[in-house]
Amino acid sequence: MDSQCVSILPRVCGVLLVSGSSLPDDTSLEKLLDWFTTIAQTGTSLLEACPCLVDFVSKVAFDYTSGSSILSFTLKLTGLIGASEDGFKVLKECSVLKLVFNPQHWQEAGLWEDPCLRIGWIQGLKMILKHSEALSFFAQADLIEPLLQLQTDSSLFVASAANQTLAQVLLLCQSPSSVGHNGSKNRDLEHNSASMETTQNYSGIITKVSDYLNKSVVLKEISQLPGSQQILRLLAMLLVRVGPPLRDTLLLAVINSLEELVTTSCSQLTVPLLDVILAANSGLRDDCVPKQRLIRLLWVMLNMKKPVDVMQAAAAVLRSHQSDPALSAHSARVLLLPLDIVTGVSLLDENSTEEELRILITEQLKRKSCISMICVCLSNIPQITLMASDCLPCPQRLIVTAILLLLRLCCVDSSSSSAGCVEVVRFITGNSKVQKCALEALLVLSKSPGVKMVLVEVFKVLTEYLNSHSSDPSVLQKSYQAVIKWVGVCPDLSCITDQLREGFIQAVRKRACDTRWEARDSTVEFLGHLVGAPSCWAFTEQEMEPSDVLLGGRSFTVPLLKEALQDPESYVRASSISALAQTLTPSWQDGTALTQEQEDIVTQLQEVLFQDSEGFARRAAVKVSLIWTGRSNFTPWSWQNWCWTEPFRILRHLILML
């Protein structure tokens, strides 16, 4: 097939030259470029396989009447050809390179304003920059200037491609040894020699990039905000990808501008600025001067006057796992402030340095924007729990208490009141976003030391949510997950009272009949997962299954699951089949005769396989059947008389067909 394609390629190129301006779309061109790329990746010389391509590229470069899609395709193709040293040499001898990659050539033709052509120019340049000859051409032609101008292009696609290409240029310019090489001592010596030569030959590129970044980082007027954001994202990417000493060179070039930018307190730049600081900070020694200056910048950002910016800075510091314990401890205190203020639970001791921030956050919490601030606090609880105990501002048990109170404040059916900021309650009551964030934090805190003391309160709150008429299905799902998590880490459930158990049974029975299929599905899944929870100690001082302690065991769960097999929603039917498998599998393994209940369930599975119109339930039934019949200690004759009946033969045949 490839030989046939090659034979007709000259005619294809001829057609493209004639009708290139009238192509309905460029899909065929992309497919053609993919085919050329595949040939090149096999190690075959693209020009040897397709010698007509040089002539095609030359004609398009001189023909201004070609459409933008043909021109963009040609630029990319030129880069692909020049990616090999042999192809590069041929293109250079034909003077095609200087023409194709000269932006002024396209500007004079009035074509440079088309983003399609600019993206082709960038991607072609990126393709060709695979060897030292191409980098030398790039440096000699001073292509760094137009590439830098495209870093903040009005087209996001062009700007993103330009960012990636600039990173590739710098990676080629930096010391080869910093990229990472494995080899002999002689190879290392060669790399060191090449490093010195690279630094001498391409120092001009590095200088221009450093100067450009230094000037572009500073926000001179608000109209330049999008460009500053793009430059900061570019700088963060460069600091991550390049290695020393180039990374240190870039950092030293921009650190004064970063310090100036921090003082502007522009909220839109907080996140990208933090990304730059943390990217630069991660690879530096603690005792070096740039590291100390970056730490001071983080402290400045943690003491800004805008609470939202301070919260974002604190979250970024914790996520980056900074080595400075004082910085991490202060960030944790900042993030816990909203929870402390809203609930009135004293998570933080009095600290005069945080009093001003407390006042600012309290005012912010009286507005609707408090939702995002509280969610930032809750979503960073996992990072706080990972901190050393001497850095934590309070015991984790207190955080659990505060989250439980917050959940009660968010529950529509709860009558709890807050000793903290009462104005916030009207915004968070019934807010599913806050509820889900709080439940996710509760999941993480289940492993905290000393939480057994609050276990009863945890189950009370979760039962309230499962019974609440206003709970969103996604909140119900998180509540079920929290129950499973806390049951799994608290093997002593002797604290579960009859009243709490009745409330839990009532909630599960209610949700199994919920009008929303998502709620029914979560309930059925929960019943299956609860069976897999580890054994626990109950009020009887005997080892029991959590399902027995919370719901009374199979006498409660199996009828609900069998009823769910008839649910009108296929997702629920599939989940009920899986849950039944988890619930009943242990009883299939003892080799005894099947009970009437087990035979009834197998018959129901047959009905699902033969009659269910949806694939989800049928696949679940097949999976369960394969699991049961595939167990090593589960032989056909253990099914006794039922095994070799006609239904079983049909079932086996259907499984094999599927």
C-alpha positions in Angstrom: 0.0 0.0 0.0 2.8 2.4 0.8 4.5 1.8 -2.5 1.3 2.6 -4.3 0.9 5.8 -2.3 4.5 6.8 -3.1 3.9 6.2 -6.8 0.9 8.6 -7.0 2.4 11.2 -4.6 3.8 13.4 -7.4 0.3 13.7 -8.9 -1.1 14.5 -5.4 1.4 17.3 -4.9 0.4 18.6 -8.3 -3.2 18.7 -7.4 -2.4 20.5 -4.1 -0.4 23.1 -6.0 -3.3 23.8 -8.4 -6.3 23.5 -6.0 -4.7 24.3 -2.7 -6.6 27.5 -2.2 -10.0 25.8 -2.6 -9.6 22.8 -0.2 -12.8 22.5 1.8 -10.9 21.5 5.0 -7.4 20.4 6.0 -8.2 17.0 7.3 -6.7 15.3 4.3 -3.5 17.3 4.8 -3.2 16.3 8.4 -3.6 12.7 7.4 -1.0 13.1 4.8 1.4 14.7 7.3 0.8 11.8 9.7 1.7 9.4 7.0 5.0 11.3 6.3 5.7 11.3 10.0 5.2 7.5 10.2 7.7 7.0 7.4 10.3 9.3 9.1 9.8 7.5 12.5 10.7 4.1 10.9 14.2 5.5 10.2 13.6 5.7 6.4 14.9 8.9 4.7 11.8 10.9 3.8 13.4 12.4 0.8 14.6 9.0 -0.5 11.1 7.6 -0.1 9.4 10.7 -1.5 11.9 12.7 -3.6 9.2 15.0 -5.0 8.6 16.7 -1.7 11.5 19.2 -2.1 10.2 20.5 -5.4 6.7 20.7 -3.8 8.0 22.7 -0.8 10.0 25.1 -3.1 7.1 25.9 -5.3 4.7 26.5 -2.4 7.2 28.8 -0.8 7.3 31.1 -3.8 3.6 30.8 -4.6 1.6 33.4 -2.6 -1.7 32.2 -4.0 -1.8 29.0 -2.1 -4.4 28.8 0.7 -3.4 29.2 4.4 -4.0 25.4 5.0 -1.6 24.5 2.2 1.0 27.0 3.4 0.7 25.8 7.0 1.0 22.2 5.9 4.1 23.1 3.8 5.8 24.7 6.8 5.2 21.7 9.0 6.4 19.4 6.2 9.6 21.4 5.8 10.3 21.0 9.5 9.7 17.3 9.2 12.1 16.9 6.3 14.7 19.0 8.0 14.5 17.0 11.3 17.0 14.6 9.8 20.5 15.9 9.1 20.4 14.6 5.5 17.1 16.3 4.8 18.3 19.5 6.5 21.4 19.6 4.2 19.3 19.2 1.1 16.8 21.9 2.1 19.7 24.2 2.9 21.4 23.7 -0.4 18.1 24.5 -2.2 17.8 27.8 -0.1 14.4 26.6 1.0 15.1 26.9 4.7 15.9 30.6 4.7 12.8 31.4 2.7 10.3 29.1 4.5 11.3 30.1 8.0 11.8 33.8 7.4 8.9 35.6 9.0 9.6 38.7 7.0 9.0 36.8 3.7 5.4 36.0 4.9 4.9 39.5 6.3 5.8 41.0 2.9 3.3 38.7 1.3 0.6 39.8 3.7 0.2 36.3 5.1 1.7 36.5 8.6 -1.5 37.8 10.1 -3.2 34.5 9.5 -2.9 32.4 12.7 -3.0 29.2 10.6 0.3 30.2 9.0 1.9 31.3 12.3 1.0 27.9 13.9 2.5 26.1 10.9 5.7 28.2 11.2 6.0 27.4 14.9 5.3 23.7 14.6 7.6 23.4 11.6 10.3 25.1 13.6 9.7 22.7 16.5 10.0 19.7 14.2 13.3 20.8 12.7 15.0 21.6 16.0 16.3 18.0 16.5 20.0 18.4 15.9 22.9 20.9 16.3 22.8 22.0 12.6 19.2 23.1 13.0 20.0 25.0 16.2 22.9 26.7 14.5 20.6 27.8 11.6 18.1 29.0 14.2 20.8 31.1 16.0 22.3 32.5 12.8 18.9 33.5 11.3 18.0 35.2 14.6 14.7 33.4 14.7 14.6 33.8 18.5 13.2 37.4 18.0 10.0 36.4 16.1 9.6 33.3 18.4 9.7 35.6 21.5 7.1 37.9 19.9 4.7 35.0 19.5 4.9 34.0 23.2 1.9 36.3 23.9 0.2 35.9 20.6 -3.5 36.8 20.4 -4.2 33.2 19.4 -4.0 30.9 22.4 -3.1 28.0 20.1 -0.2 30.0 18.6 1.0 31.2 22.0 0.9 27.7 23.6 2.8 26.3 20.6 5.4 29.1 20.9 5.9 28.4 24.6 6.6 24.8 23.9 9.0 25.6 21.1 10.9 28.1 23.2 11.3 25.5 25.9 12.7 23.1 23.3 15.2 25.7 22.1 16.4 26.3 25.7 16.7 22.5 26.3 19.0 22.3 23.2 21.0 25.3 24.3 21.6 24.1 27.9 24.3 21.7 28.9 23.7 18.2 27.6 24.7 16.7 30.9 22.0 18.6 32.7 19.3 16.9 30.5 20.5 13.5 31.8 22.8 11.0 30.2 24.0 7.6 31.2 27.3 6.4 29.8 31.0 6.0 30.3 33.5 8.5 31.6 34.6 9.3 28.1 31.1 10.1 27.1 30.8 12.4 30.1 34.0 14.2 29.0 32.5 14.6 25.5 29.3 16.1 27.0 31.3 18.6 29.1 33.2 19.7 26.1 30.0 20.0 24.1 28.5 22.0 27.0 31.2 24.6 26.9 30.8 24.9 23.1 27.0 25.1 23.4 27.3 27.9 26.0 29.7 29.9 23.8 27.6 29.4 20.6 24.2 30.0 22.0 24.7 32.4 24.9 23.1 35.1 22.8 19.8 33.1 22.7 19.9 32.6 26.4 20.6 36.4 27.0 17.7 37.4 24.8 15.3 35.0 26.4 16.4 36.2 29.9 16.0 39.9 29.0 12.6 39.2 27.4 11.3 37.4 30.4 12.6 40.1 32.8 10.9 42.9 30.9 7.7 41.0 30.2 7.0 39.7 33.7 6.4 43.2 35.1 2.8 44.4 34.8 3.0 48.0 33.5 -0.8 48.5 32.9 -3.9 46.5 33.4 -4.4 46.0 29.7 -1.2 43.8 29.7 -2.7 41.4 32.3 -3.3 38.5 29.8 0.2 38.8 28.5 1.7 38.8 32.0 -0.3 35.7 32.9 0.9 34.0 29.8 4.6 34.9 30.5 4.3 33.7 34.1 2.9 30.4 32.9 5.8 30.2 30.4 8.4 31.0 33.1 7.0 28.3 35.4 7.2 25.7 32.6 10.7 26.7 31.8 11.9 26.5 35.4 10.5 23.0 35.7 11.9 21.7 32.4 15.4 23.1 32.1 18.2 22.2 34.5 21.0 24.0 36.1 22.9 26.2 35.4 20.4 27.5 32.8 17.5 27.5 35.4 19.6 29.5 37.8 20.4 32.0 35.0 16.7 32.5 34.2 15.9 32.8 37.9 18.5 35.4 38.5 17.3 37.4 35.5 13.7 37.6 36.7 13.8 37.6 40.5 13.9 41.4 40.8 10.9 41.6 38.5 9.1 38.9 40.6 9.7 40.9 43.7 8.3 44.0 42.0 5.3 42.0 40.8 4.4 40.7 44.2 4.1 44.3 45.5 1.4 45.0 42.9 -1.0 42.6 44.7 -2.9 41.8 41.5 -5.2 38.9 42.4 -5.3 37.6 38.8 -1.6 37.0 38.9 -1.5 35.3 42.3 -1.8 31.7 41.1 0.6 31.9 38.1 3.1 33.9 40.3 2.9 31.2 43.0 3.5 28.6 40.3 6.7 30.4 39.2 8.0 30.8 42.8 7.4 27.2 43.8 8.8 25.9 40.5 12.0 27.9 41.1 12.1 27.1 44.8 11.9 23.3 44.4 15.3 22.8 42.9 17.4 25.1 45.1 19.5 24.4 48.1 18.3 25.9 51.4 21.4 27.9 52.0 21.6 29.6 48.6 20.6 33.3 48.3 17.9 32.9 45.6 16.2 30.3 47.8 16.1 32.7 50.7 14.7 35.5 48.5 12.0 33.2 47.2 11.0 32.2 50.7 10.7 35.9 51.6 8.4 36.3 48.6 6.2 33.5 49.9 6.1 35.2 53.3 5.1 38.5 51.6 2.3 36.7 49.7 1.1 35.1 52.9 0.7 38.5 54.5 -1.2 40.3 51.7 -4.3 42.3 52.4 -6.6 40.2 50.3 -7.9 37.1 52.1 -8.6 35.1 48.9 -5.0 35.7 47.7 -3.6 34.7 51.1 -5.6 31.5 51.1 -4.4 30.6 47.6 -0.8 31.3 48.7 -1.1 29.1 51.8 -2.7 26.3 49.8 0.1 26.4 47.2 2.8 26.3 49.9 1.2 23.2 51.5 0.8 21.4 48.2 4.5 22.0 47.3 5.7 20.4 50.6 8.1 23.2 51.4 11.1 22.4 53.6 10.6 25.5 55.8 8.6 24.3 58.8 7.6 27.8 59.9 6.3 28.6 56.4 4.2 25.3 56.4 2.9 25.9 59.9 1.8 29.4 59.1 0.1 28.2 55.9 -1.9 25.6 57.9 -3.0 28.3 60.4 -4.2 30.5 57.5 -6.1 27.7 55.9 -7.8 26.7 59.1 -8.9 30.3 59.9 -12.3 30.1 58.0 -13.2 26.9 59.7 -12.3 28.4 63.1 -14.3 31.5 62.4 -17.4 29.8 61.0 -17.8 27.1 63.6 -16.5 28.8 66.6 -14.4 25.8 67.5 -11.0 27.1 68.8 -8.6 25.5 66.3 -6.0 28.2 66.7 -4.5 29.9 69.7 -4.4 33.6 69.9 -1.7 35.1 67.6 -1.4 38.8 67.2 0.2 38.4 63.7 -3.0 36.7 62.4 -5.5 39.0 64.1 -5.7 41.4 61.1 -6.1 38.5 58.7 -8.9 37.1 61.0 -10.8 40.4 60.7 -10.4 40.5 56.9 -11.5 36.9 56.5 -14.5 37.4 58.9 -15.7 40.3 56.7 -15.2 38.1 53.6 -17.2 35.3 55.1 -20.2 37.6 55.4 -20.5 37.6 51.6 -21.5 35.0 49.1 -17.9 34.5 48.0 -17.4 32.8 51.3 -18.3 29.5 49.6 -15.0 29.3 47.6 -13.0 30.3 50.7 -14.5 27.6 52.8 -14.0 25.1 50.1 -10.3 26.0 49.7 -10.0 25.5 53.5 -11.6 22.1 53.4 -9.9 20.8 50.2 -6.5 21.4 51.9 -7.3 19.4 55.0 -5.5 16.3 53.5 -2.3 18.3 53.2 -2.6 19.6 56.8 -3.0 16.0 58.1 0.3 15.1 56.5 2.2 17.6 58.5 4.4 16.7 61.5 2.5 16.8 64.8 4.7 19.7 66.1 3.7 21.8 63.1 0.0 21.3 63.5 -1.8 24.2 65.0 -4.3 21.9 66.9 -5.0 18.2 67.3 -6.7 16.6 64.3 -9.6 15.5 66.6 -10.5 19.2 67.0 -10.6 19.6 63.2 -13.0 16.6 63.0 -15.2 18.3 65.6 -15.2 21.6 63.6 -16.0 19.8 60.3 -18.9 17.9 62.0 -20.3 21.2 63.2 -19.9 22.7 59.8 -21.8 19.8 58.2 -24.6 20.3 60.7 -24.7 24.0 59.8 -24.9 23.1 56.1 -27.8 20.6 56.7 -31.2 22.1 56.0 -32.9 19.7 58.5 -30.4 20.5 61.3 -31.2 22.9 64.1 -27.5 23.4 65.1 -26.3 26.9 65.8 -22.8 28.4 65.4 -20.8 30.2 68.1 -18.8 31.7 65.2 -19.8 33.8 62.2 -23.6 33.5 62.1 -23.9 35.5 58.9 -22.3 32.8 56.9 -24.9 30.2 57.7 -27.4 31.6 55.2 -24.9 31.1 52.4 -23.8 27.6 53.3 -27.1 26.0 54.4 -28.0 23.4 51.8 -24.9 24.2 49.7 -23.9 20.9 48.1 -20.4 22.1 47.2 -19.5 22.9 50.8 -21.1 19.7 52.0 -19.1 17.5 49.5 -15.8 19.2 50.4 -16.6 18.7 54.1 -17.4 15.1 53.6 -14.2 14.5 51.6 -12.2 16.1 54.4 -14.0 13.8 56.9 -13.0 10.8 54.8 -9.3 11.8 55.2 -9.6 12.5 58.9 -10.9 9.0 59.6 -7.3 7.9 60.2 -6.5 10.6 62.6 -5.4 9.7 66.1 -8.0 10.0 68.9 -11.0 10.1 66.5 -12.7 7.1 68.3 -13.9 9.7 70.8 -16.1 11.4 68.2 -17.2 8.2 66.3 -20.8 8.5 67.6 -21.0 12.1 66.5 -19.7 11.2 63.0 -22.3 8.5 62.5 -25.1 10.8 63.8 -24.1 13.5 61.3 -23.9 11.0 58.4 -27.3 9.6 59.4 -28.8 13.1 59.4 -27.5 13.6 55.8 -28.7 10.3 54.6 -32.2 11.1 56.0 -32.3 14.7 55.0 -34.9 15.4 52.3 -32.7 18.1 50.7 -29.5 16.0 50.3 -28.2 16.0 46.7 -27.4 12.5 45.3 -23.7 13.4 45.1 -23.8 14.3 48.8 -25.5 11.0 49.6 -22.8 9.2 47.7 -20.1 11.0 49.7 -22.0 10.2 52.9 -22.0 6.5 52.1 -18.3 6.6 51.3 -17.6 8.3 54.6 -19.6 5.5 56.5 -17.5 2.8 54.8 -14.3 4.7 55.5 -15.0 5.2 59.2 -16.2 1.7 59.6 -13.0 0.4 58.1 -10.7 2.3 60.4 -12.7 2.0 63.6 -13.0 -1.8 64.4 -14.8 -1.1 67.6 -18.5 -0.3 66.9 -19.8 -1.0 70.4 -20.8 2.7 70.6 -23.6 2.2 68.0 -26.8 2.5 69.9 -30.2 1.0 69.0 -31.5 4.5 68.2 -28.6 5.2 65.9 -29.0 1.8 64.2 -32.7 2.5 63.6 -32.0 5.9 62.1 -29.4 4.3 59.8 -31.8 1.5 58.7 -34.5 4.1 58.1 -32.2 6.1 55.9 -31.0 3.2 53.8 -34.6 2.0 53.3 -35.7 5.5 52.3 -32.9 6.0 49.8 -33.5 2.6 48.3 -36.9 3.9 47.2 -35.7 7.4 46.3 -37.2 9.0 43.2 -33.7 9.9 41.9 -31.9 6.9 40.4 -28.5 8.2 41.4 -29.5 8.0 45.1 -30.9 4.5 44.6 -27.7 3.5 42.8 -25.4 4.9 45.6 -27.5 3.0 48.2 -27.2 -0.3 46.4 -23.4 0.2 45.9 -23.1 1.0 49.6 -24.8 -2.3 50.6 -22.2 -4.2 48.5 -19.2 -2.3 49.8 -20.4 -2.6 53.5 -20.0 -6.4 53.1 -16.4 -6.0 52.3 -15.6 -3.9 55.4 -13.4 -5.7 58.0 -15.0 -7.4 61.0 -15.6 -5.3 64.1 -16.4 -5.5 67.8 -20.0 -4.7 68.7 -22.1 -4.0 71.7 -22.4 -7.8 72.3 -18.6 -7.9 72.8 -18.4 -10.4 70.0 -16.8 -10.1 66.6 -19.4 -9.2 64.0 -19.8 -7.9 60.5 -20.4 -4.2 60.1 -23.5 -5.0 58.0 -24.9 -6.9 61.0 -24.1 -4.0 63.4 -25.5 -1.2 61.3 -28.3 -2.8 59.4 -29.1 -6.2 61.0 -27.3 -8.3 58.3 -28.5 -10.2 55.3 -32.1 -10.3 56.4 -32.3 -6.6 55.7 -29.9 -6.2 52.8 -30.7 -9.1 50.5 -34.5 -8.3 50.1 -33.5 -4.7 49.2 -31.0 -5.9 46.6 -33.4 -8.5 45.1 -36.0 -5.7 44.8 -33.4 -3.5 43.1 -33.0 -6.2 40.4 -36.4 -4.9 39.1 -35.4 -1.2 39.2 -36.4 0.7 36.0 -32.8 2.2 35.7 -30.2 -0.2 34.2 -27.4 1.3 36.3 -29.2 0.4 39.5 -29.9 -3.1 38.3 -26.3 -3.6 37.4 -25.2 -2.3 40.8 -27.6 -4.5 42.6 -26.2 -7.6 40.8 -22.7 -6.6 41.8 -23.8 -6.0 45.4 -25.6 -9.3 45.6 -22.5 -11.0 44.4 -20.5 -9.4 47.2 -23.1 -10.3 49.7 -23.7 -13.9 48.7 -20.3 -15.1 47.4 -19.1 -16.4 50.7 -22.1 -18.7 51.0 -21.4 -20.2 47.5 -17.9 -21.4 48.5 -18.7 -24.0 51.1 -19.7 -26.7 48.6 -23.1 -27.4 50.2 -26.4 -27.6 48.4 -27.9 -24.4 47.2 -30.7 -22.9 49.3 -34.0 -21.9 47.7 -32.9 -18.3 48.0 -29.7 -18.9 46.1 -31.6 -20.8 43.4 -34.1 -17.9 43.1 -31.3 -15.4 42.7 -29.6 -17.5 39.9 -33.0 -17.7 38.2 -33.2 -13.9 38.4 -29.8 -13.6 36.9 -30.9 -15.8 34.0 -33.9 -13.6 33.4 -31.6 -10.6 33.3 -29.4 -12.3 30.8 -32.3 -13.3 28.5 -34.7 -10.4 29.0 -32.9 -7.2 30.1 -32.8 -4.7 27.3 -29.8 -2.8 28.7 -26.2 -4.0 28.4 -25.0 -2.7 31.9 -27.1 -5.3 33.8 -26.4 -8.1 31.4 -22.6 -7.5 31.7 -22.9 -7.4 35.5 -24.8 -10.8 35.4 -22.2 -12.4 33.2 -19.3 -11.1 35.3 -21.0 -12.5 38.5 -21.7 -15.9 36.8 -18.1 -16.2 35.7 -16.8 -15.4 39.2 -19.1 -17.9 40.9 -18.5 -20.7 38.3 -14.8 -20.0 38.0 -13.8 -20.5 41.7 -11.3 -23.4 42.2 -13.4 -25.0 45.0 -16.7 -24.5 43.2 -17.3 -27.6 41.2 -20.3 -28.3 38.9 -21.5 -31.2 41.0 -21.7 -29.0 44.1 -24.8 -27.4 42.5 -26.4 -30.8 42.8 -29.6 -31.3 40.7 -29.8 -27.7 39.6 -26.5 -27.6 37.9 -27.1 -29.7 34.8 -30.6 -28.6 34.1 -31.5 -27.0 30.9 -31.3 -23.4 32.3 -27.8 -23.9 33.4 -26.8 -25.2 30.0 -28.4 -22.2 28.4 -26.6 -19.9 30.8 -23.2 -21.5 30.1 -23.9 -21.2 26.3 -24.9 -17.6 26.6 -21.8 -16.8 28.7 -19.6 -18.4 26.0 -21.3 -16.4 23.3 -20.8 -13.1 25.1 
